[in-house]
Amino acid sequence: MPRQTPPTHRLLRGRRAYAAGQGAEALAAQALTAEGWALLGQRIRTEAGEIDLIAEREGLLAFIEVKARPSLAEAAFALGPRQRARLVAAADAWLATNPGHGAAGMRFDVMLVAADGTIRRIADAFRIGDA
């Protein structure tokens, strides 16, 4: 019987981050639905990358990146240029297989979630040309 080695510190940190991310995404999804958004998907995987949340309200389509950090200030700086470009590419891939959404337009939002559960949304956080 092979001996099992204990999980490494890096693996444990990754598991905690994954669980925190799932919890933050659940809080963000609840906030969106409370504001009247229809949730079209959560943790959507495309060939270009993953989209945390996709929601639509009154024809406006939002691709939402959720950032969980100890504070809102730390979360606000967590979305870099490479990640924005990946999100744009993933949105393009999703739109190609899901036509008919976003009749009133589309945007990219970032939802910041602090450790205490505080949520702040940055609507229209960046534009395609910014990525």
C-alpha positions in Angstrom: 0.0 0.0 0.0 1.6 3.3 -1.1 2.2 5.8 1.7 0.2 9.0 1.3 2.1 12.2 1.8 0.4 15.1 3.6 -0.8 18.0 1.3 1.7 20.7 0.7 1.3 24.2 2.0 0.8 25.4 -1.6 -1.9 22.8 -2.2 -3.7 23.8 1.0 -3.5 27.5 0.1 -5.0 26.7 -3.3 -7.9 24.8 -1.8 -8.6 27.6 0.6 -8.5 30.1 -2.2 -10.8 28.0 -4.4 -13.3 27.6 -1.5 -13.2 31.4 -0.8 -13.7 32.1 -4.5 -16.8 29.9 -4.6 -18.2 31.6 -1.5 -17.6 35.0 -3.0 -19.2 34.0 -6.3 -22.3 32.7 -4.4 -22.6 36.1 -2.6 -22.2 38.0 -5.8 -24.8 35.8 -7.6 -27.2 36.4 -4.7 -26.6 40.2 -4.9 -27.2 40.1 -8.7 -30.5 38.2 -8.4 -31.7 40.5 -5.7 -31.1 43.4 -8.1 -33.3 41.8 -10.7 -30.5 40.2 -12.9 -31.2 36.8 -14.5 -28.2 34.6 -13.9 -27.3 32.9 -17.1 -24.3 31.0 -15.9 -21.7 30.6 -13.2 -18.1 29.4 -13.6 -18.6 29.1 -17.4 -15.7 27.5 -19.1 -14.8 28.3 -22.7 -11.8 27.4 -24.8 -10.5 30.9 -24.0 -10.9 30.8 -20.2 -13.5 30.9 -17.4 -16.2 33.5 -16.8 -17.2 33.7 -13.1 -20.8 35.0 -13.7 -22.9 35.9 -16.7 -26.1 37.8 -16.0 -28.7 39.8 -18.0 -31.2 42.4 -17.1 -33.6 44.2 -19.5 -31.4 43.1 -22.4 -28.1 44.3 -20.9 -25.6 41.4 -20.8 -22.9 41.5 -18.1 -19.8 39.3 -17.9 -18.7 39.5 -14.3 -15.4 38.8 -12.7 -15.6 38.2 -9.0 -12.5 39.1 -6.9 -12.3 38.1 -3.2 -9.7 39.6 -1.0 -9.3 40.5 2.6 -10.5 44.1 1.8 -12.3 45.9 -1.0 -9.2 48.0 -1.7 -7.1 44.9 -2.3 -9.8 43.3 -4.5 -10.0 46.4 -6.6 -6.4 46.0 -7.8 -6.7 42.2 -8.5 -7.7 42.4 -12.2 -4.7 42.9 -14.4 -4.4 43.4 -18.2 -3.9 39.8 -19.0 -6.9 38.7 -17.1 -9.0 41.4 -18.7 -7.9 40.1 -22.2 -8.7 36.6 -21.1 -12.2 37.6 -20.0 -12.9 39.4 -23.3 -11.8 36.4 -25.2 -13.9 34.1 -23.1 -16.9 36.4 -23.6 -16.4 36.3 -27.3 -16.4 32.5 -27.2 -19.5 32.4 -25.1 -21.3 34.8 -27.4 -20.4 32.7 -30.4 -22.3 29.8 -28.9 -25.1 31.7 -27.2 -26.4 34.2 -29.7 -29.5 36.3 -28.9 -28.3 37.9 -25.7 -27.4 41.5 -25.0 -30.0 43.2 -27.2 -29.4 46.4 -25.1 -25.6 46.0 -25.1 -23.0 44.3 -23.0 -20.4 45.2 -20.4 -17.8 43.8 -18.2 -18.3 44.2 -14.4 -16.1 43.4 -11.5 -17.6 42.4 -8.2 -15.4 42.9 -5.2 -16.0 40.8 -2.1 -14.2 41.5 1.1 -13.6 38.9 3.8 -16.4 40.4 5.9 -18.9 39.8 3.1 -19.1 43.4 1.9 -19.7 43.5 -1.8 -19.1 46.3 -4.3 -19.8 46.2 -8.0 -17.8 48.2 -10.5 -20.2 48.4 -13.4 -18.6 48.7 -16.8 -15.2 48.2 -15.2 -13.4 48.1 -18.5 -14.1 48.2 -22.3 -12.9 45.8 -24.9 -10.3 48.3 -26.2 -8.9 48.5 -22.7 -8.1 44.8 -22.5 
